[in-house]
Amino acid sequence: MIFSKLFSYFGQNLAMDLGTANTLMYTPRGGIVLNEPSVVALDSRDGKVLAVGKEAKEFLGRTPQRIMAIRPLKDGVIADFEVTNAMVTYFIKKVIKGFSLVKPTMVICVPTGITQVEKRAVIESGLQSGAREVKLVEEPMAAAIGAGMEIEEPIGNLVVDIGGGTTEVAVISLSAVAYSESVRVAGDEMNDAIQRFVQDEYQLLIGENTAEKIKMAIGSAYPMPEPATYRVVGKRIIDGSPQAIEVSDDQVREAIKEPVRVIVQAVRQAMEKTPPDLISDISENGILLAGGGALLKGLDQLITNEIKVQVKIDDEPLTTVLRGTGKTVAQPERYSYVFIN
């Protein structure tokens, strides 16, 4: 225990939310020290890293032939090991500046449906990026800790964490996951659906960043009090010329209806498979929404109407998981039971 405290003092231990859309980092002394897109720009000729994070995201859809802007994580797990390793190494160096006597211990949150092979890939990426030790915690458990839930008590809590690549639904009681459902449908699927809609409806091509801006501006899961529109400039399929259109919130809601339905169905399935006593607790405590997808307008109202249980959104849903992961770094003895490796 004395040695672990010394390591914590001399080596800057880290919590990481290695997400499909964004990577966030936390240190006990600095709090949230990094929040950047999980994007890397590479020179296709020699594989050299040209940009990482915010700068690289601006390259998406705008790169010349010799530059590739890629997202090395897909559906919440590593799709390109080498590029993920380069990205994590870059972020660690950015966060831990200067000389460190001891390599950091890292706690990384992962989807509940992660396979053993995917677990090993995450651990190996952390070790190769400069960590001394890598521990894993499931995202819904981290979200529950971050939201301040009483996870040690014999009380059922239902957490829905909607990220870029996955939606994690879990019932937590007595410091353990009583039931979990991980579906690889989340924010990215909504962006794809908006791109397909604009292409089919208007014969226009739009980029991933544009689709995300549309979703954030007027995307909704439930009819909005006042109608809204968003001006979009795309490339005509027929002749490649630019064209501006106005899309409405009704159109976007219809476009993303299917991924939203999958998310609601995952919550319904969790309720169906949860023991009656825990259902009683959930009915009383409500459902917690976390992750970037929790910001989709009206999603809480839609789930409340469909599931008949009150839904509450965490105060800072984008950082709920990271804050919980950070607590496990700051208090490793208290939260030792939540690590899955």
C-alpha positions in Angstrom: 0.0 0.0 0.0 2.9 2.4 0.9 4.5 1.6 -2.5 1.3 2.2 -4.4 1.1 5.6 -2.7 4.7 6.3 -3.7 3.9 5.3 -7.3 0.9 7.5 -7.3 3.0 10.4 -6.1 6.0 10.0 -8.4 4.1 8.6 -11.4 1.0 10.5 -12.7 -1.7 7.8 -12.7 -4.4 8.1 -15.3 -8.0 7.3 -16.0 -9.0 7.0 -19.6 -12.3 6.9 -21.4 -11.1 5.5 -24.8 -14.2 6.1 -26.8 -15.1 5.6 -30.5 -15.8 9.4 -30.9 -13.8 11.0 -28.1 -10.9 10.1 -25.8 -10.9 11.7 -22.3 -8.2 11.5 -19.6 -8.3 12.2 -15.9 -5.6 12.5 -13.3 -6.2 12.6 -9.5 -4.2 15.9 -9.3 -5.5 17.6 -12.4 -9.0 16.3 -12.9 -10.1 16.1 -16.5 -7.0 17.0 -18.4 -7.9 15.9 -21.9 -11.0 15.7 -24.1 -10.2 15.2 -27.8 -11.7 13.4 -30.8 -10.4 9.8 -31.3 -9.1 10.7 -34.8 -5.6 10.3 -36.3 -4.3 11.9 -39.5 -1.6 9.8 -41.3 0.7 10.3 -44.3 -0.4 7.4 -46.5 3.1 7.2 -48.0 5.1 6.3 -44.9 2.4 6.0 -42.1 3.8 9.0 -40.3 1.3 10.6 -37.8 0.6 14.2 -38.9 -2.1 15.2 -36.5 -4.1 13.7 -33.6 -7.4 14.7 -31.9 -9.1 18.0 -32.6 -6.8 19.0 -35.4 -7.1 15.6 -37.1 -10.9 15.6 -36.9 -10.9 18.7 -39.0 -9.2 16.6 -41.7 -12.1 14.2 -42.0 -13.5 14.4 -45.5 -11.1 17.2 -46.4 -7.8 15.4 -46.9 -5.7 15.3 -50.1 -4.9 11.8 -51.4 -1.7 11.4 -49.5 -3.3 12.1 -46.1 -5.7 9.6 -44.3 -7.8 10.8 -41.4 -9.0 7.7 -39.6 -10.8 6.8 -36.4 -8.9 3.8 -35.0 -11.8 2.6 -32.7 -15.0 1.1 -34.0 -18.1 0.1 -31.9 -16.2 1.0 -28.7 -13.2 -1.3 -29.4 -9.9 -1.1 -31.1 -10.1 -1.6 -34.9 -6.6 -0.5 -35.8 -4.1 -1.4 -33.1 -1.0 0.5 -34.4 -2.9 3.7 -34.9 -4.6 3.4 -31.5 -1.3 2.9 -29.9 0.1 6.0 -31.6 -2.9 8.1 -30.6 -2.8 7.0 -26.9 0.9 7.6 -26.7 0.4 11.1 -28.1 -2.3 11.8 -25.6 -0.3 10.5 -22.6 2.7 12.6 -23.6 0.4 15.6 -23.9 -1.0 15.0 -20.4 2.2 14.0 -18.6 4.7 16.6 -19.6 8.4 16.3 -18.6 10.2 13.6 -16.7 8.3 11.0 -14.6 10.1 8.7 -12.3 7.5 5.9 -12.6 5.3 4.9 -15.5 1.7 5.6 -14.8 -1.0 3.0 -13.8 -3.9 3.4 -16.2 -7.6 2.5 -15.7 -9.4 2.3 -19.0 -13.2 1.8 -19.3 -14.5 -0.7 -21.8 -17.9 -1.9 -23.1 -19.6 -4.7 -21.2 -19.8 -6.8 -24.3 -16.0 -6.7 -25.0 -14.4 -10.0 -25.9 -11.2 -11.5 -24.4 -9.3 -10.7 -27.6 -10.6 -7.1 -27.4 -9.6 -6.8 -23.7 -6.1 -7.9 -24.5 -5.9 -5.4 -27.3 -6.8 -2.5 -25.0 -4.4 -3.7 -22.3 -1.6 -4.1 -24.8 -2.2 -0.7 -26.3 -2.0 0.9 -22.9 1.2 -0.9 -22.0 2.9 -0.1 -25.3 1.8 3.5 -24.9 3.9 3.8 -21.7 1.7 2.5 -18.9 3.2 0.4 -16.1 -0.1 -1.4 -15.5 -3.5 -1.3 -17.1 -6.8 -2.1 -15.4 -10.2 -2.3 -17.0 -13.6 -1.2 -15.7 -16.9 -1.6 -17.5 -18.5 1.6 -18.7 -21.9 1.3 -17.0 -20.2 0.6 -13.6 -17.9 3.7 -14.2 -21.0 5.8 -15.1 -22.8 4.7 -11.9 -19.7 5.6 -9.8 -19.4 8.9 -11.6 -23.0 9.8 -11.1 -22.7 9.2 -7.3 -25.0 6.2 -7.2 -24.9 4.0 -4.0 -23.5 1.0 -5.9 -22.5 -0.9 -2.7 -26.1 -1.0 -1.4 -28.5 -3.8 -2.2 -30.5 -1.4 -4.4 -31.1 -1.8 -8.1 -29.9 1.0 -10.4 -30.3 1.1 -14.2 -27.6 2.9 -16.2 -27.8 3.6 -19.9 -24.5 4.9 -21.3 -24.8 6.0 -25.0 -21.5 6.7 -26.6 -20.3 7.0 -30.2 -20.0 3.3 -31.0 -22.0 1.4 -28.3 -24.9 1.8 -26.0 -24.4 0.1 -22.6 -27.4 -0.8 -20.5 -26.7 -2.3 -17.1 -28.5 -3.1 -13.8 -26.1 -2.5 -10.9 -26.6 -3.8 -7.3 -24.3 -4.7 -4.5 -21.2 -3.4 -6.4 -21.8 -5.8 -9.3 -23.5 -5.8 -12.7 -26.7 -7.9 -12.2 -27.6 -7.7 -15.9 -25.9 -6.0 -18.9 -26.7 -5.4 -22.5 -24.2 -3.9 -25.0 -25.5 -3.0 -28.4 -23.2 -1.6 -31.1 -25.7 1.1 -32.0 -25.2 4.7 -30.8 -24.2 8.2 -31.9 -22.2 7.0 -35.0 -25.2 5.0 -36.3 -27.3 8.2 -36.0 -24.8 10.2 -38.0 -24.7 7.4 -40.7 -28.5 7.5 -40.8 -28.6 11.2 -41.4 -26.0 10.9 -44.2 -28.1 8.2 -45.9 -31.3 10.3 -45.5 -29.8 13.3 -47.2 -28.4 11.2 -50.0 -31.7 9.3 -50.6 -34.0 12.3 -50.2 -32.0 15.1 -51.9 -29.3 13.2 -53.9 -26.7 15.0 -51.9 -23.5 13.8 -50.3 -22.5 15.2 -46.9 -19.6 14.4 -44.7 -19.6 12.7 -41.2 -18.8 16.0 -39.5 -21.8 17.7 -41.2 -24.1 14.9 -40.2 -23.0 15.2 -36.6 -23.6 19.0 -36.6 -27.1 18.4 -37.9 -27.8 15.8 -35.1 -26.5 18.1 -32.5 -28.4 21.2 -33.8 -31.9 19.8 -34.5 -31.7 16.0 -33.8 -34.4 14.7 -31.5 -36.0 11.4 -30.4 -39.4 13.0 -29.5 -41.3 15.9 -31.1 -39.9 19.2 -30.1 -42.0 22.1 -28.7 -41.1 24.3 -31.6 -40.1 23.2 -35.1 -36.5 23.8 -36.2 -34.5 23.7 -39.5 -30.8 23.5 -40.3 -29.1 24.7 -43.5 -26.9 22.1 -45.1 -24.5 22.4 -48.0 -23.7 19.2 -49.8 -22.3 17.8 -53.1 -24.8 16.8 -55.8 -24.4 13.2 -56.8 -25.4 13.9 -60.4 -22.8 16.5 -61.3 -20.7 17.2 -58.2 -21.8 20.8 -57.8 -22.6 22.3 -54.4 -26.2 22.7 -53.3 -27.8 24.1 -50.1 -30.9 22.7 -48.6 -32.9 23.1 -45.4 -33.6 20.0 -43.3 -36.2 20.0 -40.5 -36.2 18.4 -37.1 -39.1 16.1 -38.2 -37.0 14.8 -41.1 -33.9 14.2 -38.9 -36.1 12.5 -36.2 -37.5 10.1 -38.9 -33.9 9.5 -40.2 -32.6 8.4 -36.8 -35.7 6.5 -35.8 -34.2 3.0 -36.2 -31.0 3.5 -34.1 -33.2 5.2 -31.4 -35.6 2.3 -31.5 -32.7 -0.2 -31.0 -31.5 1.8 -27.9 -35.1 1.9 -26.4 -35.4 -1.8 -27.1 -32.2 -2.6 -25.2 -33.6 -0.7 -22.2 -36.8 -2.6 -22.4 -35.0 -5.9 -22.6 -33.0 -5.1 -19.5 -36.2 -4.4 -17.6 -37.7 -7.7 -18.8 -34.7 -9.7 -17.6 -34.2 -8.0 -14.2 -35.6 -9.6 -11.0 -38.8 -8.1 -9.6 -37.2 -6.7 -6.5 -34.6 -4.8 -8.5 -37.3 -3.6 -10.9 -39.1 -2.1 -7.8 -35.9 -0.2 -6.9 -35.4 1.0 -10.5 -39.0 2.2 -10.7 -38.4 4.3 -7.5 -34.9 5.5 -8.4 -35.4 6.0 -12.1 -33.1 5.4 -15.1 -29.8 7.2 -15.5 -28.8 8.4 -18.9 -25.1 9.2 -19.5 -22.8 9.6 -22.5 -23.0 12.0 -25.4 -26.1 10.3 -26.7 -28.0 11.4 -23.6 -27.9 14.9 -25.1 -30.2 13.9 -27.9 -33.2 16.1 -27.4 -36.3 14.3 -26.1 -34.6 10.9 -25.6 -35.3 10.9 -21.9 -39.0 11.7 -22.6 -39.3 8.9 -25.2 -37.8 6.3 -22.9 -40.0 7.5 -20.0 -43.1 7.1 -22.2 -42.0 3.7 -23.6 -40.7 2.1 -20.4 -43.0 3.9 -17.9 -40.0 4.7 -15.6 -38.7 8.2 -15.0 -35.5 9.0 -16.8 -32.9 11.4 -15.5 -29.9 12.7 -17.4 -26.6 13.1 -15.5 -25.5 16.8 -15.0 -22.5 16.3 -17.2 -23.2 13.2 -19.3 -20.2 13.6 -21.5 -17.8 13.1 -18.6 -19.9 10.7 -16.3 -17.9 7.6 -17.3 -14.5 9.3 -17.0 -15.4 10.8 -13.6 -16.3 7.4 -12.3 -13.1 5.9 -13.8 -11.2 8.7 -12.2 -12.6 7.8 -8.7 -11.2 4.2 -9.2 -7.8 5.7 -9.9 -7.9 8.0 -6.9 -9.3 5.3 -4.5 -8.0 2.0 -5.9 -8.5 0.1 -2.6 -12.1 1.1 -2.3 -13.0 0.2 -5.9 -10.7 -2.8 -6.4 -13.8 -5.0 -6.9 -14.9 -3.2 -10.1 -11.8 -4.1 -12.2 -12.5 -6.9 -14.6 -8.9 -8.0 -15.3 
